[in-house]
Amino acid sequence: MRLFVGLGNPGAKYAGNRHNIGFMVIDRIAADHGAAPWRSKFQAETAELSLDGEKVILLKPQTFMNLSGQAVGEAARFYKIAPGDIVVFHDELDLAPGKARAKTGGGHAGHNGLRSIHQHIGADYDRIRLGIGHPGHKDKVSAYVLADFAKAEQDWLDDLLRGCSDGAAALARGDAAKFMNAVALRTAPPRSGSGAGAKPGKAAAAGKAPQKAAPPPEPAPEPEDARSALQKLADRFR
């Protein structure tokens, strides 16, 4: 059994905030994979689903960000889920917008939601860091994370949410590498025309000279005539 936790703040006021990208991922996974209806439990909203035969509990703490660990701790104790089977999706200022990174253990880097989780279950859980970019100065961070995503950010945000949902089953199996591959296929898909499927003529379009056709093979030399001059003359009058 796995516990997938999305971090955010409860209520419509915060729903579109950058700080709520963890909630957004959990909602996308629930919608795409047919989760059971949401219920209020553990000071959180919870739902259950099965991903490739693995039971997963989805959790969105409703205690506000800086107390997220209370809900995570309660759910983990109730289901007897070890920290190593818990995955937390959260916003990450130190990653470029639309980027994602998987991480196990380590510090909370000042993130209030992670800080609270550390206090309740320790640091040995998995995290999916979801890049939202940095406003450029620490004094602007609070207003930045509590502001909604701009319209210009919706495309990369949608790609990132879809990628996390695509890779959710791999993450439930503990395969972080395959999860990251699924995210990359959405956020940085291969360029068309590259690789084995490239169409003829692409090399020339890219500025590469086309290969010359191989020259036709030279005719084989005729066998040497070993007859003597007298024999050749005699053969002409036969």
C-alpha positions in Angstrom: 0.0 0.0 0.0 1.2 3.5 -0.8 0.2 6.9 0.5 0.3 9.8 -2.1 0.2 13.2 -0.4 -0.4 16.5 -2.2 0.5 19.7 -0.3 -1.6 22.8 -0.5 -4.0 25.1 1.4 -7.7 24.3 1.7 -10.5 26.4 0.3 -11.5 28.0 -3.0 -9.4 31.1 -2.2 -6.2 29.1 -2.6 -7.2 26.6 -5.2 -5.3 28.1 -8.1 -2.2 29.1 -6.1 1.3 28.0 -7.0 1.6 26.6 -3.5 -1.3 24.3 -4.3 0.3 22.4 -7.2 0.5 19.3 -4.9 -3.3 19.3 -4.6 -3.6 19.7 -8.3 -1.5 16.6 -9.0 -3.5 14.5 -6.6 -6.8 15.7 -8.1 -5.5 14.8 -11.6 -4.5 11.3 -10.5 -7.8 10.8 -8.9 -9.8 11.9 -12.0 -7.7 10.0 -14.5 -7.5 6.7 -12.7 -11.0 6.4 -11.3 -10.5 7.0 -7.6 -13.3 6.4 -5.1 -15.3 9.4 -3.9 -13.4 11.8 -1.6 -14.0 11.5 2.1 -13.1 13.7 5.1 -10.7 11.7 7.3 -7.5 12.3 9.2 -8.0 16.1 9.0 -7.7 15.7 5.3 -9.6 14.7 2.1 -8.9 11.1 1.2 -9.7 8.8 -1.7 -8.6 5.3 -2.6 -7.7 3.7 -5.9 -5.8 0.8 -7.4 -2.8 1.4 -9.8 -1.6 -1.7 -11.5 -2.9 -3.8 -8.6 -1.3 -1.6 -6.0 -3.6 0.0 -3.5 -3.0 3.8 -3.1 -4.4 6.2 -0.6 -4.6 9.8 -1.9 -4.4 12.5 0.8 -4.9 16.3 0.7 -4.3 17.7 4.2 -7.0 20.3 5.2 -5.0 21.8 8.1 -3.2 24.5 6.0 0.3 24.0 4.7 2.3 24.5 7.9 0.4 21.7 9.8 0.3 19.2 6.9 2.3 16.6 9.0 -0.7 16.1 11.3 -2.8 14.6 8.6 0.1 12.6 7.1 1.0 11.2 10.5 -2.6 10.1 11.3 -3.1 8.4 8.0 0.3 6.6 8.1 -0.4 5.3 11.6 -4.0 4.2 10.7 -2.9 2.3 7.6 0.5 1.2 9.1 2.3 2.7 6.1 6.1 3.2 6.5 7.7 6.5 5.5 9.4 4.7 2.6 5.9 4.0 1.1 4.8 7.7 1.3 5.2 10.0 -1.6 4.7 13.8 -1.2 4.0 16.1 -4.1 5.0 19.7 -3.4 5.9 23.0 -5.0 9.6 23.7 -5.5 11.0 27.2 -5.8 14.4 26.1 -6.8 13.3 24.3 -9.9 12.4 25.9 -13.2 8.7 26.0 -14.0 7.4 22.7 -15.4 10.4 20.7 -14.2 10.0 17.8 -11.8 12.5 15.8 -9.7 12.2 12.7 -7.5 14.0 12.7 -4.2 14.1 10.4 -1.1 14.9 11.8 2.3 17.0 14.9 3.0 16.1 18.2 4.5 12.9 20.3 4.1 14.8 23.3 2.6 12.5 25.7 4.5 9.3 24.4 3.0 6.7 24.7 5.8 4.7 21.6 4.6 7.7 19.4 4.5 9.0 20.8 7.8 5.7 19.7 9.4 5.8 16.2 7.9 9.4 15.8 9.1 8.1 16.5 12.6 5.5 13.7 12.4 7.1 10.9 10.4 10.7 11.8 10.0 12.6 12.5 6.8 12.7 9.1 5.1 9.8 9.6 2.7 9.8 10.2 -1.0 9.1 13.6 -2.6 8.2 14.7 -6.0 9.5 18.3 -6.4 7.4 20.3 -8.8 9.1 23.4 -10.2 7.3 26.7 -10.0 10.3 29.0 -10.4 11.5 31.7 -8.1 10.4 35.3 -7.9 14.0 36.5 -7.7 14.1 37.7 -4.1 13.2 36.0 -0.8 11.0 38.9 0.2 8.7 38.2 -2.7 8.4 34.5 -2.1 5.3 34.5 0.1 3.2 36.6 -2.3 4.5 34.6 -5.2 3.6 31.2 -3.9 0.2 32.4 -2.7 -0.6 33.9 -6.1 -2.5 32.0 -8.8 -0.7 30.5 -11.8 -0.7 33.0 -14.7 -2.6 32.3 -17.9 0.7 32.0 -19.7 1.7 29.2 -17.4 -1.3 27.0 -18.0 0.2 25.0 -20.9 3.3 23.8 -19.0 1.3 23.3 -15.9 -1.2 21.0 -17.7 1.7 19.1 -19.2 3.3 18.6 -15.8 0.0 17.4 -14.2 -0.7 15.0 -17.1 2.8 13.6 -16.8 2.5 13.0 -13.1 -0.8 11.2 -13.7 0.8 9.1 -16.6 3.6 8.0 -14.3 1.5 7.4 -11.2 1.3 3.6 -11.6 5.1 3.4 -11.9 5.4 5.5 -8.8 3.0 3.1 -6.9 5.4 0.3 -7.8 8.3 2.2 -6.5 9.8 2.9 -9.9 10.8 6.6 -9.8 12.9 6.4 -13.0 9.9 5.2 -15.0 7.7 7.9 -13.4 10.2 10.6 -14.4 10.3 9.2 -18.0 6.5 9.5 -18.1 6.7 13.1 -17.0 9.4 13.9 -19.5 7.3 12.5 -22.4 4.7 15.2 -21.5 7.0 18.1 -20.6 9.9 17.5 -23.0 8.7 15.2 -25.8 11.1 14.0 -28.5 11.4 16.3 -31.5 9.6 15.1 -34.5 11.8 13.8 -37.3 14.6 12.7 -35.0 15.7 9.1 -34.4 14.9 6.0 -36.4 11.6 7.4 -37.6 13.0 10.3 -39.5 11.7 10.9 -43.0 14.1 10.9 -46.0 15.4 14.3 -46.7 15.6 15.5 -43.1 19.4 15.4 -43.2 19.5 17.8 -46.1 16.9 20.1 -44.5 19.2 20.3 -41.4 22.1 21.4 -43.6 23.7 18.1 -44.0 24.9 17.1 -47.5 23.0 14.0 -48.8 25.0 10.9 -49.4 26.1 10.3 -53.0 24.9 7.2 -54.8 27.5 4.4 -55.1 29.1 4.2 -58.6 28.1 1.2 -60.7 30.5 -1.7 -60.6 33.1 -1.9 -63.4 32.7 -4.7 -65.9 34.8 -7.8 -65.3 37.8 -8.0 -67.6 37.5 -10.5 -70.5 39.6 -13.7 -70.1 43.0 -13.6 -71.7 43.3 -15.5 -75.1 46.0 -18.1 -74.7 46.1 -19.3 -78.3 49.2 -18.9 -80.4 49.2 -16.6 -83.5 49.2 -19.7 -85.8 46.2 -21.2 -84.0 44.3 -17.9 -84.2 44.9 -17.7 -87.9 43.8 -21.3 -88.4 40.6 -20.8 -86.4 39.6 -17.8 -88.6 39.4 -20.1 -91.7 37.4 -22.9 -90.1 
